[in-house]
Amino acid sequence: MKSYRKELWFATPTRRAFINITPHVEQCLRDSGITEGLILVKTKHIESQI
């Protein structure tokens, strides 16, 4: 079974923002060379203040 791991870091100009990470995830998938299976996207740390 193949596996691939990559950490992506994002910085936002404001404290709270929405970022479309789909293109980044698709690029990681292409880089991995994996053609079938599941992909897990997990956040390590989310900071928000309400």
Sequence and secondary structure as in RCSB ss.txt:
>XXXX:A:sequence
MKSYRKELWFATPTRRAFINITPHVEQCLRDSGITEGLILVKTKHIESQI
>XXXX:A:secstr
            SSSS     HHHHHHHHHHHT  SS      S      
